[in-house]
Amino acid sequence: MMVGGGVLVLFNWHRSLGALLLFGIIFPAPFFLHHFWNETDSYTRLSEFAHFIKDLSLSGAALLLLS
């Protein structure tokens, strides 16, 4: 779905649908993949938090493609 959404956005063919596909995949991913709140080691917690924030910012970029 990420490849399909990226292709739709890249070729400007149903761009809003492509952006919604990207957002729909990217937004829930950090909540399932990066559980920084469960980590006890400070380095691992910081690393997971950085990836969590990165994924949230990518979902925000996908929302910007809608406008």
Contact map, one row per residue, 1 for C-alpha under 8 A:
1111100000000000000011001000000000000000000000000000000000000000000
1111110000000000000011001000000000000000000000000000000000000000000
1111111000000000000000000000000000000000000000000000000000000000000
1111111100000000010000000000000000000000000000000000000000000000000
1111111110000000111111000000000000000000000000000000000000000000000
0111111111000000011001000000000000000000000000000000000000000000000
0011111111100000010000000000000000000000000000000000000000000000000
0001111111111110110000000000000000000000000000000000000000000000000
0000111111111111011000000000000000000000000000000000000000000000000
0000011111111010000000000000000000000000000000000000000000000000000
0000001111111000000000000000000000000000000000000000000000000000000
0000000111111110000000000000000000000000000000000000000000000000000
0000000111111110000000000000000000000000000000000000000000000000000
0000000110011111110000000000000000000000000000000000000000000000000
0000000111011111111000000000000000000000000000000000000000000000110
0000000010000111111100000000000000000000000000000000000000000000110
0000100100000111111110000000000000000000000000000000000000000000000
0001111110000111111111000000000000000000000000000000000000000000000
0000110010000011111111100000000000000000000000000000000000000110110
0000100000000001111111110000000000000000000000000000000000000110010
1100100000000000111111111000000000000000000000000000000000000000000
1100110000000000011111111100000000000000000000000000000000100100000
0000000000000000001111111110000000000000000000000000000000110110000
0000000000000000000111111111000000000000000000000000000000000000000
1100000000000000000011111111100000000000000000000000000000000000000
0000000000000000000001111111110000000000000000000000001101100000000
0000000000000000000000111111110000000000000000000000001100100000000
0000000000000000000000011111111100000000000000000000000000000000000
0000000000000000000000001111111110000000000000000000001000000000000
0000000000000000000000000111111111100000000000000011001100000000000
0000000000000000000000000001111111100000000000000001000000000000000
0000000000000000000000000001111111100000000000000000000000000000000
0000000000000000000000000000111111100000000000000000000000000000000
0000000000000000000000000000011111110000000000011011000000000000000
0000000000000000000000000000011111111110000000011000000000000000000
0000000000000000000000000000000001111110000111011001000000000000000
0000000000000000000000000000000000111110000010000000000000000000000
0000000000000000000000000000000000111111000010000000000000000000000
0000000000000000000000000000000000111111110110000000000000000000000
0000000000000000000000000000000000000111110110000000000000000000000
0000000000000000000000000000000000000011111110000000000000000000000
0000000000000000000000000000000000000011111111000000000000000000000
0000000000000000000000000000000000000000111111100000000000000000000
0000000000000000000000000000000000010011111111110000000000000000000
0000000000000000000000000000000000011111111111111000000000000000000
0000000000000000000000000000000000010000011111111100000000000000000
0000000000000000000000000000000000000000001111111110000000000000000
0000000000000000000000000000000001110000000111111111000000000000000
0000000000000000000000000000000001110000000011111111100000000000000
0000000000000000000000000000000000000000000001111111110000000000000
0000000000000000000000000000010001000000000000111111111000000000000
0000000000000000000000000000011001010000000000011111111100000000000
0000000000000000000000000000000000000000000000001111111110000000000
0000000000000000000000000000000000000000000000000111111111000000000
0000000000000000000000000110110000000000000000000011111111100000000
0000000000000000000000000110010000000000000000000001111111110000000
0000000000000000000000000000000000000000000000000000111111111000000
0000000000000000000000000100000000000000000000000000011111111100000
0000000000000000000001100110000000000000000000000000001111111110000
0000000000000000000000100000000000000000000000000000000111111111000
0000000000000000000000000000000000000000000000000000000011111111100
0000000000000000001101100000000000000000000000000000000001111111110
0000000000000000001100100000000000000000000000000000000000111111111
0000000000000000000000000000000000000000000000000000000000011111111
0000000000000011001000000000000000000000000000000000000000001111111
0000000000000011001100000000000000000000000000000000000000000111111
0000000000000000000000000000000000000000000000000000000000000011111
